[in-house]
Amino acid sequence: MDICLSSAHEQASALSRGEVSATELLDKTIERYERHNPVINAVVVTQFELARHRAAAADSAHAAGDSWGPLHGVPMTIKEAWDWVGAPSTSGHTSLVDWRPEQNAAPVQRLLDAGAVIYGKTNLPVSMADWQTFNPVYGTTSNPWNPDLIPGGSSGGSAAALAAGLTALELGSDIGASIRNPAHYCGVFGHKPTYGLVPMDGHGNPGSPVELDIGVGGPMARYADDLELGLNIVAGPNRLDAVGWKLDLPAPRKTRPDQFRAAVMLEGPCVVQDSELTNQLTKTVESLESLGVQVDHDARPAIDLERSHEVYMALLRAATGTEASPELYAAQLEHANRFANGDRDYRAVAARGITMSHWEWAAFHLEREQERIAWASFFEDYDVLLCPTAASAAYPHDQEGARADRTIPINGGAESTVDQLFWAGLSCGVYLPGTVAPAGLTESDLPCGLQIVAGHLRDREGIEFARIMERELGGYQVPPGYD
């Protein structure tokens, strides 16, 4: 197998044993980039000379008996929104094409300190606000399984690059399934950590140290072990918190299928599911049950799921609305008035969140805290909740009009694309970790993933379940034409 399709763990081991040099591995990676990237447009910013200089330094250090860390000499990419000195961080805005950060984002620096050779950045939608990946700066990213289909978003370039073998490890971000849905659409692994686990300074708006409510950064990979490797590197307190806080994530309490108690919810009250996806996820759950996983299809936390989604949408749009310009904020007031008059379309719901007062926000936050207590009680009886990541497998590109007006094909009909935020918010809104593991192919031969929700700070529990799925059922599959 092409070493570029190996795991980050395996690449690091090969480098350590001297089976390949960092320079050779980078050259092989760039060769794959030159061969495959023109079709999918996943990697949109490169600093090859910087990477080659660093790879040569990694080889010199290895020859001298020195190790920079667990990623010594491993080439990789990062999502475009993360600050990397010398490279733009535009989030798809043409007004930022000339801006360059003065320092690396904390997680990026941690990857470099662990020995990574970062060579490029991957594409994303404008403001990271879409489940498709296109923008006026870099253009459109396509799914390696079929270039007519989306790769997901907002970490769509990240997932496409992983699936195509252009990187072994990626650093994404997630506030509305932006790690999880691209992993699902492209057939790779993704982990949305517990909120606050990974520092977010140096992500998004240039120069802003403010972390958005709900938003997190996290690893994406082709193999489950690399999720834990990436999380171990980028997680932990930063800046003021680092003075006194220390991260000590608990190890998974269960390691065998028959030890896990899993609640299963494959359809939700706020979104219509495509039967092809539901059928494949059902088969996956049945296979897990045959391995001994204790499955309960009726168990739910003691919360109103529809109300929980309303709370998430209000808090989500309050968070993302803090980045709105005064003009955009003023434009939302009309839609907020419609919400006050009873309208419940997506624009009205979003505007209510963007424009609500702190007093109103605090009431929603109190509801969320009550939900978090209910979830904690739920996870005393169950180890994980298994659910979809999206309403369907990857669907065709559709860049017409605004996101709020677009639809996706579901069971021969058309459903609103934004309804899928139900699966995003189920764990995200209450700060819980969510891991996506490949769950085979649908009847249309498209990859899909199963979302694994675990308890607060039980990130390694979700990753362990993903590891079991990979070991027992199979994980990443190479897209046709990329082997």
Secondary structure, 3 states (H helix, E strand, C coil): CCHHHCCHHHHHHHHHHCCCCHHHHHHHHHHHHHHHHHHHCCEEEECHHHHHHHHHHHHHHHHCCCCCCCCCCCEEEEECCECCCCCCCCCCCHHHCCCCCCCCCHHHHHHHHCCCEEEEEECCCHHHCCCCCEECCCEECCECCECCECCCCCCHHHHHHHHCCCCCEEEEEECCCCCHHHHHHHCCEEEECCCCCCCCCCECCCCCCCCCCCCEEEEEECCHHHHHHHHHHHCCCCHHHHHCCCCCCCCCCCCCHHHCEEEECCCECCECCCHHHHHHHHHHHHHHHHCCCEEECCCCCCCCHHHHHHHHHHHHHHHHHCCCCHHHHHHHHHHHHHHHCCCCCHHHHHHHHHHCCHHHHHHHHHHHHHHHHHHHHHHHHCCEEEECCCCCCCCECCCCCCHHHCEEEECCEEEEHHHHHHHHHHHHCCCCCEEEEEEEECCCCCEEEEEEEECCCCHHHHHHHHHHHHHHHCCCCCCCCCC
